[in-house]
Amino acid sequence: MAETVLVTGGTGYIAGWCIAGLLQQGYHVRASVRSLSREPALRAALSRLAVDPTHLSCFAADLTRDDGWDDALRGCDYVLHVASPLGLDAPQTIDEMITPARDGTLRILRAATRAGVRRVVMTSAATVATPPLQGPDSLSDESVWFDPAETNVTPYRQAKRQAERAAWDFIAEQSGSTTLTTILPGAVFGPIMGADNLGSVQVIARLLQGRAKGNPRLGFEVVDVRDLAELHIRAMTLPEAASQRFLAVGEFLWMAQLSGLLRTELGAAASKVPTRDIPDWLLRVLARFDPLLRGLTPNLGRAHRHSAEKARHLFGWQTRPARTTVIDCARSLIHYKAL
């Protein structure tokens, strides 16, 4: 009998590719959605990828409420907890983000342990394993946790840390058989499945739209959403992955390099992509009026890198070249008219 996996935030960017990968590998998949009205769009997106959605079921459940989670998890073997707010429409204060992040994670873990789920794989973030952003360039592994007392920490970064830390503390206090694994991705790019939820892809969308008037000194450790989904699925079943954190990062690119790739590969379609650099002082001024930029300013001019050697060694995991990821992302944004 096929095993059953619940994927939280089923209409999200990363979740969609996790669902597609699971269905292709023969799992029965349940997706949590805040409203069942989103189910047809999810099924349509999967069908466009030639993924059969027959073995997909959707359950209405919200990270801020207990309702629905026991029903969604009953009989499940695994959980991929991917749901998390990110983007221009995400809440921008720690109080607004903490409920869906930390409290939502604990809500799912409680229901998962009640249901006897074998493993929960949770999406955290590479920034949780990063030294102070105002410090010098760095190379980190999974042993690192940033200091919560660090100054100028964005609500997103703080909420991600609190959610992952709460998850590990919760599991440590349990006597049941449910295990936990966390995945810490860098900048998640790659093709979108539709125009509804762009997630971190908004960075590339803004370049193509010409909304970025120049290239700030910002760098990204690119990871392809397809490779990230595959890592989640591998971490779900491998015995050695239990109770482990895994960084999921690929090549490091500066914003100017991202822009250069787009202009080189897309030609006229990238005519609005900026060619000039933005000085640090100007970006800080612009960030006062742009919440997406505000969260990036502490990283100006710094290359905080992470090692994915652990995932490569244990899973044989590899990432696509950053060029492939960025261009596939851009072409999908154009295809789905998400600009």
FITI-472336 format. One line per field, with one value per residue (C-alpha): residue in three letters; x, y negated, z negated. Coordinates in steps of 0.2 Angstrom, whole numbers, plus 5000, padded with zeros to 4 digits. Last residue first. Layout:
FITI-472336
residu: c(ALA/...)
px: c(X/...)
py: c(Y/...)
pz: c(Z/...)
END
This chain:
FITI-472336
residu: c(LEU/ALA/LYS/TYR/HIS/ILE/LEU/SER/ARG/ALA/CYS/ASP/ILE/VAL/THR/THR/ARG/ALA/PRO/ARG/THR/GLN/TRP/GLY/PHE/LEU/HIS/ARG/ALA/LYS/GLU/ALA/SER/HIS/ARG/HIS/ALA/ARG/GLY/LEU/ASN/PRO/THR/LEU/GLY/ARG/LEU/LEU/PRO/ASP/PHE/ARG/ALA/LEU/VAL/ARG/LEU/LEU/TRP/ASP/PRO/ILE/ASP/ARG/THR/PRO/VAL/LYS/SER/ALA/ALA/ALA/GLY/LEU/GLU/THR/ARG/LEU/LEU/GLY/SER/LEU/GLN/ALA/MET/TRP/LEU/PHE/GLU/GLY/VAL/ALA/LEU/PHE/ARG/GLN/SER/ALA/ALA/GLU/PRO/LEU/THR/MET/ALA/ARG/ILE/HIS/LEU/GLU/ALA/LEU/ASP/ARG/VAL/ASP/VAL/VAL/GLU/PHE/GLY/LEU/ARG/PRO/ASN/GLY/LYS/ALA/ARG/GLY/GLN/LEU/LEU/ARG/ALA/ILE/VAL/GLN/VAL/SER/GLY/LEU/ASN/ASP/ALA/GLY/MET/ILE/PRO/GLY/PHE/VAL/ALA/GLY/PRO/LEU/ILE/THR/THR/LEU/THR/THR/SER/GLY/SER/GLN/GLU/ALA/ILE/PHE/ASP/TRP/ALA/ALA/ARG/GLU/ALA/GLN/ARG/LYS/ALA/GLN/ARG/TYR/PRO/THR/VAL/ASN/THR/GLU/ALA/PRO/ASP/PHE/TRP/VAL/SER/GLU/ASP/SER/LEU/SER/ASP/PRO/GLY/GLN/LEU/PRO/PRO/THR/ALA/VAL/THR/ALA/ALA/SER/THR/MET/VAL/VAL/ARG/ARG/VAL/GLY/ALA/ARG/THR/ALA/ALA/ARG/LEU/ILE/ARG/LEU/THR/GLY/ASP/ARG/ALA/PRO/THR/ILE/MET/GLU/ASP/ILE/THR/GLN/PRO/ALA/ASP/LEU/GLY/LEU/PRO/SER/ALA/VAL/HIS/LEU/VAL/TYR/ASP/CYS/GLY/ARG/LEU/ALA/ASP/ASP/TRP/GLY/ASP/ASP/ARG/THR/LEU/ASP/ALA/ALA/PHE/CYS/SER/LEU/HIS/THR/PRO/ASP/VAL/ALA/LEU/ARG/SER/LEU/ALA/ALA/ARG/LEU/ALA/PRO/GLU/ARG/SER/LEU/SER/ARG/VAL/SER/ALA/ARG/VAL/HIS/TYR/GLY/GLN/GLN/LEU/LEU/GLY/ALA/ILE/CYS/TRP/GLY/ALA/ILE/TYR/GLY/THR/GLY/GLY/THR/VAL/LEU/VAL/THR/GLU/ALA/MET)
px: c(5026/5017/5012/5013/5026/5036/5038/5042/5056/5063/5064/5071/5084/5089/5089/5099/5112/5113/5119/5107/5110/5117/5111/5121/5110/5122/5138/5129/5117/5132/5142/5129/5141/5135/5140/5138/5145/5143/5141/5124/5118/5109/5100/5090/5075/5072/5072/5056/5048/5050/5048/5063/5072/5074/5085/5096/5097/5104/5118/5124/5127/5116/5125/5120/5113/5096/5084/5071/5076/5076/5063/5074/5088/5084/5100/5113/5101/5095/5113/5119/5105/5109/5127/5124/5113/5129/5128/5133/5131/5120/5112/5102/5108/5103/5098/5097/5086/5082/5092/5101/5084/5082/5063/5058/5075/5074/5058/5064/5080/5069/5059/5075/5081/5065/5066/5083/5095/5104/5115/5111/5122/5117/5128/5113/5109/5100/5082/5074/5056/5061/5049/5062/5072/5056/5052/5069/5067/5049/5055/5056/5038/5029/5012/4997/5006/5008/5019/5035/5052/5068/5073/5074/5087/5096/5087/5088/5080/5075/5072/5061/5056/5040/5041/5034/5043/5042/5052/5066/5053/5046/5063/5068/5052/5053/5071/5065/5050/5060/5074/5061/5052/5068/5073/5056/5055/5072/5086/5094/5103/5109/5101/5093/5111/5112/5112/5127/5130/5122/5137/5144/5156/5158/5161/5163/5150/5134/5125/5129/5133/5122/5113/5095/5099/5099/5081/5068/5058/5052/5052/5041/5044/5035/5018/5009/4993/4995/5014/5008/4994/5007/5020/5007/5002/5020/5024/5009/5015/5032/5029/5010/5009/5027/5025/5013/5021/5038/5033/5032/5018/5020/5012/5029/5036/5037/5024/5028/5021/5034/5030/5033/5023/5025/5016/4998/4983/4975/4985/4972/4958/4969/4974/4957/4953/4968/4969/4984/4992/4976/4968/4956/4961/4966/4968/4980/4981/4972/4983/4993/5008/5009/5017/5001/4991/5000/4995/4977/4976/4983/4971/4956/4961/4961/4943/4947/4953/4968/4976/4983/4989/4987/4997/4997/5014/5019/5036/5028/5015/5029/5038/5023/5018/5036/5035/5019/5025/5040/5029/5014/4997/4999/5004/5007/5012/5004/5012/5003/5012/5006/5000)
py: c(4800/4816/4819/4838/4840/4824/4830/4847/4840/4831/4846/4857/4844/4842/4861/4865/4852/4857/4874/4888/4894/4911/4923/4939/4941/4942/4934/4921/4916/4914/4905/4891/4878/4861/4843/4826/4815/4797/4781/4777/4791/4780/4772/4787/4786/4768/4772/4782/4770/4755/4737/4736/4748/4735/4725/4740/4744/4726/4728/4745/4738/4745/4753/4750/4763/4765/4778/4768/4776/4793/4800/4791/4803/4818/4826/4812/4800/4812/4819/4801/4797/4812/4807/4790/4797/4806/4825/4839/4857/4870/4871/4883/4884/4900/4902/4919/4928/4942/4941/4958/4967/4960/4958/4940/4933/4940/4931/4914/4916/4918/4903/4893/4899/4894/4877/4874/4867/4850/4844/4825/4809/4791/4776/4767/4769/4754/4747/4763/4761/4765/4779/4792/4787/4787/4804/4811/4805/4811/4828/4829/4833/4832/4838/4836/4835/4853/4868/4857/4862/4860/4849/4853/4842/4852/4868/4875/4892/4899/4917/4923/4940/4947/4963/4956/4951/4932/4919/4918/4916/4900/4893/4896/4889/4873/4870/4871/4859/4847/4847/4844/4831/4821/4822/4816/4802/4795/4795/4778/4783/4800/4806/4821/4827/4836/4855/4864/4883/4885/4877/4859/4850/4832/4814/4802/4796/4786/4802/4809/4828/4838/4854/4847/4838/4855/4856/4868/4881/4895/4913/4923/4941/4957/4949/4957/4947/4939/4935/4927/4917/4910/4907/4897/4885/4883/4877/4866/4858/4855/4848/4845/4836/4828/4818/4805/4802/4802/4788/4788/4799/4807/4798/4793/4810/4824/4833/4851/4868/4881/4894/4910/4923/4942/4958/4951/4961/4946/4931/4920/4925/4920/4904/4898/4885/4881/4863/4851/4863/4865/4881/4885/4902/4907/4924/4929/4947/4942/4927/4935/4925/4919/4902/4893/4907/4901/4883/4888/4898/4883/4871/4883/4884/4866/4865/4878/4863/4862/4876/4892/4904/4923/4934/4953/4957/4965/4956/4944/4940/4936/4925/4915/4912/4906/4894/4887/4885/4875/4861/4862/4869/4884/4874/4890/4906/4922/4938/4955/4972/4983/5000)
pz: c(5071/5068/5086/5084/5098/5093/5075/5081/5092/5078/5066/5080/5082/5064/5061/5076/5072/5054/5060/5054/5036/5031/5017/5014/4999/4985/4992/5003/4988/4976/4989/4991/4983/4980/4987/4979/4993/4987/4997/4990/4979/4966/4980/4986/4974/4978/4997/4996/4984/4997/4991/4979/4990/5003/4991/4986/5005/5008/4994/5001/5019/5033/5047/5066/5078/5072/5080/5090/5107/5100/5113/5127/5123/5112/5110/5108/5100/5087/5083/5081/5069/5058/5058/5053/5038/5033/5035/5023/5030/5021/5004/4995/4977/4968/4949/4942/4929/4942/4958/4955/4957/4974/4977/4976/4979/4997/5000/4993/5004/5019/5015/5014/5030/5039/5030/5037/5024/5026/5012/5014/5014/5011/5017/5025/5043/5050/5053/5047/5052/5070/5071/5075/5060/5049/5055/5051/5032/5032/5034/5015/5014/5031/5026/5038/5055/5058/5057/5054/5062/5051/5037/5018/5010/4997/4989/4972/4971/4954/4949/4935/4928/4922/4911/4895/4879/4883/4874/4887/4901/4893/4891/4909/4915/4904/4911/4928/4926/4916/4929/4943/4933/4930/4949/4954/4942/4947/4935/4933/4917/4912/4896/4904/4908/4925/4924/4931/4931/4948/4957/4959/4971/4967/4974/4960/4947/4950/4954/4937/4939/4951/4947/4946/4962/4971/4968/4960/4969/4958/4961/4949/4947/4942/4940/4924/4926/4909/4913/4930/4921/4908/4922/4932/4918/4913/4931/4931/4915/4921/4939/4941/4924/4924/4940/4934/4917/4926/4937/4956/4961/4978/4993/5001/4999/4987/4975/4970/4975/4979/4965/4975/4965/4965/4962/4962/4956/4947/4951/4961/4949/4934/4942/4946/4933/4922/4928/4933/4945/4955/4961/4975/4982/5000/5007/5020/5027/5044/5046/5061/5065/5083/5077/5083/5073/5057/5060/5063/5047/5037/5045/5042/5023/5019/5015/5002/4991/4980/4989/4982/4995/4993/5004/5008/5013/5030/5034/5046/5033/5021/5033/5038/5020/5016/5031/5025/5007/5012/5021/5009/5013/5002/4986/4977/4986/4978/4984/4986/4990/5004/5000)
END
